Amino acid sequence: MNSTQDPDGLLELILDRCIQICGVESGSLMLIDEKSAVLDVVTSRGMNQQILRETRLKIGQGITGMAASTGRAKLVNDVSKDPDYIQVKEEIKSELVAPMIVEDGIIGVISLDSNRLNAFSAEMLEIVSVLANQAAQIFKNLQTIRNLEQRTKIQTTLIEISKLVTSTLDLNEIFEGIMVTMEKSLRLEKGSIVLHNKEEGVLRIVAASGLSQEEMDKGSYQPGEGITGKVFESGEAMIIESVANHPAFLNRVGYLSHFKHDPHNVGLLCSPILSDQNIIGVVNAFIVQNKHTDLKSYLDFLQVVASIISQSIKIQSLVEEAKKEISRENIQLKRELKNKYKFGSLIGKATAMEKMFEKIQLVADSRASVLITGESGTGKEMIANAIHYNSSRSENPFIKINCAAIPENLLESELFGHKKGSFTGAVSDKKGKFEMADTGSIFLDEIGEMDLNLQSKLLRVLQEREIEAVGSVKAKKVDVRIIAATNAELEQLVAEKKFRADLFYRLNVVKINTPPLRERTEDIPLLINHFLEKYAKDNNKVIKGITREASKLLLKYRWPGNVRELENVIERAVVLAQEELLSEEDFSDIVDHFEEHQEAHPEIQSASHAEPMNSSEPLDLASGRLTPSQLDNLDGRAMEIVVNEVESRLIQYAMKKFRYTKTRVAKFLGINRNTLDKKIKELNIEY
């Protein structure tokens, strides 16, 4: 009895040994069915199986039924003299019955029959009774082990399903994975998940195992229709021990055709899927039963699965809602960005700015590369934003990267991406900025700082419209518009062989020069008001404006850091301000700059005012005539002052003549642009 771990095999073994010990012709072993209060024949020898199935003794009926009811063994050596005997087989003359008792509970009966009178002895009765009780204990233990194994398998399956659910947000993948896992791990066959479609008002199969798409399409039920509809309507889980015999089973999908071997032995488990007290669907599974299948444990498992499905649907709903919210925020943000970078939102009324706005409008909706030049702080990035957000690509990605801020050895990976293992530290594949910007635009700031080797790869992107990740041998097509910016003179870098000429010409399809603030002084009051309003609001301060003296001070300052410097000066003044009106004291850094500059270059101030030192008589250099007194006052500095005065007047004349376009002014004077800027700064020329 200890040689097998199979309860069914154990019962067969017990019956065989009892028949052998007693030397009889037939016998049967029956287990009590507590639900029906009858004895089910589990195994028999020398008996007609059909007769046994039809006879099904009730507890307390006949010799065998009495033993199952009282727990007392009985020996009858002449059945014709026992009033309790129920004849099953005509030739039976003697019968021995021993109950199977374990933990004071009766689980079954061993019945032995003989065609001979007085076939059994008291010793045989004692031996069979002992064997029956020992077998009952072992059988009970084996059943417990089997139940534990079933529960362990259920727990393992739940863990697998939990891992599956956390590995993806795709509901179809989750549903199909759950069905496949249940069938593979627990032999729950032809399971399906049925969800209620609110719009149509019907229940439809959304996932199933072992069913074709055509069969799944047939799985449509009204609430209350069939077993699935009843479970949905009632919200109560159901166990159907034999679906073939159940009147509510519709077999609409054709399930029973899959169980041709014994459809009457196929059970169905159904559990409602609940979400916040609402029933949203049903999960069901078929199971081919054996004698010891614990349907209740399987139903408990299925109810846990239903809860997991519900949570997955809820998470998916939250994710979708979050996506919609993010999408709404993105749309709103894009609208704000588009409004922020409208041409009317870029502050400036100077002629140079108006011309620049016009050029932006013309170039925005093309796919031509744009090169934005200008000094640091003139707003090159804002111009790039304006170009992108006023183009047909405005809804697509806009990726920005500062070429000077990333080391050369990492910039290639940042721009084009890399494959796993392509270099030390490349632990996984990584998308580059160009791939991220596909269908949109990319802004390459400080393009003049890019390494020559990398410039050749960028040239290929412009020419072939394809990229190749570091460590990859396969090129990938991209549709990206390139907007580049630099404060360097690329023409000079090309001449010095520090920048590729072919790349320069590819980038320089449309060139936009951002004028320095000193060339658009009429915009300074507009910018001051804009930054005052912005930073007063950000810092919760009431700032009504600035004094006239402070305004003159800011207008007179040269602003080497351009608009960025002006913005920083205004922000600092607002943060530190103690009055509602900003005065010169609030711009002490600017005042200090003027004082330091005057102490370092007193002669420039004299020249720029066209007055020789210690003389109220102005120099008449235009006529070429100087009085003796004027010449005497220039003693030791005559050449310097006169030359400075001539250069100052000549530059001012050219600036007015060519409407402050420095490139034309430099060409007219026969000097380069950098020299012109240097002269303007040294001579303190205001324009």
Long-range contacts (C-beta under 8 A, 24 or more apart in sequence): 1-134, 1-135, 1-138, 2-138, 5-142, 5-145, 6-142, 7-139, 7-142, 7-143, 7-146, 7-292, 8-42, 8-43, 8-290, 8-291, 8-292, 10-135, 10-138, 10-139, 10-142, 11-42, 11-43, 11-135, 11-139, 12-43, 14-110, 14-131, 14-132, 14-135, 15-43, 15-44, 15-45, 15-110, 16-45, 17-131, 18-110, 18-112, 18-128, 18-131, 18-132, 19-45, 19-112, 21-124, 21-127, 21-128, 21-131, 22-96, 22-112, 22-114, 22-119, 22-120, 22-124, 22-128, 23-119, 24-94, 24-96, 24-112, 24-113, 24-114, 24-119, 24-120, 25-113, 25-114, 25-115, 26-89, 26-92, 26-112, 26-113, 26-114, 27-110, 27-111, 27-112, 27-113, 28-52, 28-110, 28-111, 29-108, 29-109, 29-110, 29-111, 30-57, 30-64, 30-68, 30-108, 30-109, 30-111, 31-100, 31-107, 31-108, 32-59, 32-68, 32-106, 32-107, 32-108, 39-64, 39-65, 39-68, 39-108, 39-109, 42-108, 42-291, 46-113, 47-88, 47-89, 48-89, 51-88, 51-89, 52-88, 55-86, 55-88, 57-86, 61-86, 62-86, 63-95, 63-97, 63-111, 64-97, 64-109, 64-111, 66-97, 67-97, 67-98, 67-99, 67-109, 68-99, 68-106, 68-108, 68-109, 69-106, 70-99, 71-99, 71-101, 71-106, 72-99, 73-97, 73-98, 73-99, 73-125, 73-128, 73-129, 73-132, 75-120, 75-122, 75-124, 75-125, 77-117, 77-118, 77-119, 77-120, 78-117, 78-118, 89-113, 91-115, 93-117, 93-119, 94-118, 94-119, 94-120, 96-120, 96-124, 96-125, 96-128, 98-125, 98-128, 98-129, 98-131, 98-132, 99-129, 99-132, 100-132, 100-133, 100-135, 100-136, 100-139, 101-132, 101-133, 101-136, 102-133, 102-136, 102-137, 102-139, 102-140, 103-140, 107-136, 107-139, 107-140, 108-136, 143-292, 146-292, 147-294, 147-297, 150-294, 150-297, 151-297, 153-185, 153-186, 154-186, 154-297, 154-298, 154-301, 156-185, 157-181, 157-182, 157-185, 157-186, 157-301, 158-301, 158-304, 158-305, 158-308, 160-185, 161-305, 161-308, 162-308, 165-308, 165-311, 165-312, 169-315, 169-316, 169-319, 171-206, 171-312, 171-313, 171-316, 172-206, 172-207, 174-309, 174-312, 175-206, 175-207, 175-309, 176-207, 176-209, 178-207, 178-305, 178-308, 178-309, 179-207, 179-208, 179-209, 180-209, 182-209, 182-285, 182-305, 183-209, 183-210, 186-298, 186-301, 187-287, 187-288, 188-269, 188-285, 188-286, 188-287, 188-298, 188-302, 189-258, 189-259, 189-285, 189-286, 189-287, 189-288, 190-255, 190-258, 190-285, 190-286, 191-283, 191-284, 191-285, 191-286, 192-216, 192-219, 192-253, 192-283, 192-284, 192-285, 193-273, 193-281, 193-282, 193-283, 193-309, 194-219, 194-221, 194-228, 194-232, 194-281, 194-282, 194-283, 194-284, 195-273, 195-280, 195-281, 195-313, 196-223, 196-232, 196-279, 196-280, 196-281, 203-228, 203-229, 203-232, 203-281, 203-282, 205-253, 206-281, 210-258, 211-253, 215-253, 215-254, 216-253, 218-252, 218-253, 218-254, 219-252, 219-253, 220-252, 221-250, 221-252, 225-250, 226-250, 226-252, 227-268, 227-270, 227-284, 228-270, 228-282, 228-284, 231-270, 231-271, 231-272, 231-282, 231-284, 232-272, 232-279, 232-281, 232-282, 234-272, 235-272, 235-274, 235-279, 236-272, 237-269, 237-270, 237-271, 237-272, 237-299, 237-302, 237-303, 238-268, 238-269, 238-270, 239-267, 239-268, 239-269, 239-295, 239-296, 239-299, 240-267, 240-268, 240-269, 240-270, 241-267, 241-289, 241-295, 242-266, 242-267, 243-267, 243-268, 243-286, 255-286, 259-286, 259-288, 262-288, 265-289, 267-293, 267-295, 269-295, 269-298, 269-299, 269-302, 270-302, 271-299, 271-302, 271-303, 271-305, 271-306, 272-306, 273-306, 273-309, 273-310, 273-313, 274-306, 274-307, 274-310, 275-310, 275-313, 275-314, 280-310, 280-313, 281-309, 283-309, 334-389, 334-394, 334-395, 337-385, 337-389, 338-389, 338-390, 338-394, 340-385, 340-389, 341-382, 341-385, 341-386, 341-388, 341-389, 341-390, 342-386, 342-390, 343-386, 343-390, 346-379, 346-382, 346-383, 346-386, 347-523, 347-526, 347-527, 347-530, 348-520, 348-523, 348-526, 349-522, 349-523, 349-526, 350-515, 350-519, 350-520, 350-522, 350-523, 351-659, 351-660, 352-515, 352-519, 352-520, 352-660, 352-661, 353-515, 353-520, 353-523, 356-383, 356-512, 356-513, 356-514, 356-515, 359-510, 359-512, 360-386, 360-387, 360-390, 360-512, 361-390, 363-387, 363-510, 363-512, 364-390, 364-391, 365-390, 365-391, 365-392, 366-510, 367-481, 368-481, 368-509, 368-510, 369-462, 369-481, 369-482, 369-483, 369-484, 369-506, 369-507, 369-508, 369-509, 369-510, 370-482, 370-483, 370-484, 370-509, 370-510, 370-511, 370-512, 371-447, 371-484, 371-485, 371-486, 371-490, 371-507, 371-508, 371-509, 371-510, 371-511, 371-512, 372-483, 372-484, 372-485, 372-486, 372-511, 372-512, 372-513, 372-514, 373-485, 373-486, 373-487, 373-490, 373-511, 373-512, 373-513, 373-514, 374-487, 374-513, 374-514, 374-515, 374-516, 375-487, 375-514, 375-516, 375-562, 376-487, 376-561, 376-562, 376-564, 377-517, 377-561, 377-562, 377-563, 377-564, 377-565, 378-514, 378-515, 378-516, 378-517, 378-562, 378-563, 378-564, 379-514, 379-562, 379-563, 379-564, 380-445, 380-485, 380-487, 380-514, 381-443, 381-445, 381-485, 383-485, 383-512, 383-514, 384-441, 384-443, 384-483, 384-485, 387-441, 387-483, 388-440, 388-441, 388-443, 388-481, 388-483, 391-441, 391-481, 393-439, 393-440, 393-441, 393-481, 396-439, 396-440, 396-441, 397-436, 397-437, 397-438, 397-439, 397-440, 397-441, 398-437, 398-440, 398-441, 398-442, 398-443, 399-433, 399-434, 399-436, 399-437, 399-440, 399-441, 399-442, 399-443, 400-442, 400-443, 400-445, 401-433, 401-442, 401-443, 401-444, 401-445, 402-445, 402-446, 403-444, 403-445, 403-446, 403-447, 403-449, 403-450, 404-445, 404-446, 404-449, 405-446, 408-451, 408-454, 411-450, 411-451, 411-454, 412-454, 412-457, 412-470, 413-470, 415-454, 415-457, 415-458, 416-457, 416-467, 416-468, 416-469, 416-470, 417-467, 417-469, 417-470, 418-469, 418-470, 418-471, 418-472, 419-469, 419-470, 419-471, 419-472, 420-471, 421-471, 422-469, 422-470, 422-471, 422-472, 423-470, 423-471, 426-470, 426-471, 429-469, 432-467, 432-469, 434-461, 434-467, 434-478, 434-480, 435-467, 435-476, 435-478, 437-478, 437-480, 438-478, 438-479, 438-480, 439-479, 439-480, 440-480, 440-481, 441-480, 441-481, 441-482, 441-483, 442-480, 442-481, 442-482, 442-483, 443-483, 443-484, 443-485, 444-482, 444-483, 444-484, 444-485, 445-484, 445-485, 446-485, 446-486, 446-487, 447-484, 447-485, 447-486, 447-490, 447-507, 448-486, 448-487, 448-488, 448-490, 448-493, 448-499, 449-488, 452-498, 452-499, 452-500, 455-499, 455-500, 455-503, 456-500, 456-503, 458-503, 459-500, 459-502, 459-503, 459-506, 462-503, 462-506, 462-507, 463-506, 482-507, 489-673, 489-674, 516-559, 516-562, 517-559, 517-562, 517-563, 517-565, 517-566, 518-558, 518-559, 518-680, 518-687, 519-660, 519-662, 519-687, 521-555, 521-687, 524-554, 524-555, 524-559, 524-566, 525-551, 525-555, 527-563, 527-566, 527-567, 528-554, 528-566, 528-570, 531-566, 531-567, 531-570, 531-571, 532-570, 532-574, 532-582, 535-570, 535-571, 535-574, 535-575, 536-574, 539-574, 539-575, 541-574, 541-577, 542-580, 543-574, 543-577, 543-580, 543-581, 543-582, 544-580, 544-581, 545-581, 545-582, 546-581, 546-582, 546-583, 546-586, 547-581, 547-582, 547-583, 547-584, 549-583, 549-584, 550-582, 550-583, 550-584, 550-586, 550-587, 553-584, 553-587, 553-590, 553-591, 553-594, 554-587, 554-590, 556-594, 556-686, 557-590, 557-593, 557-594, 558-681, 597-684, 601-682, 601-684, 603-637, 603-640, 603-641, 603-644, 604-644, 604-682, 604-683, 604-684, 605-684, 606-641, 607-641, 607-644, 607-645, 607-648, 607-683, 608-648, 608-683, 608-684, 608-685, 608-686, 610-645, 610-648, 610-649, 612-641, 613-637, 619-645, 621-645, 621-646, 621-649, 622-649, 644-683, 647-679, 647-683, 648-683, 648-685, 651-676, 651-679, 651-680, 651-683, 651-685, 652-685, 652-687, 655-685, 655-687, 656-687, 660-687
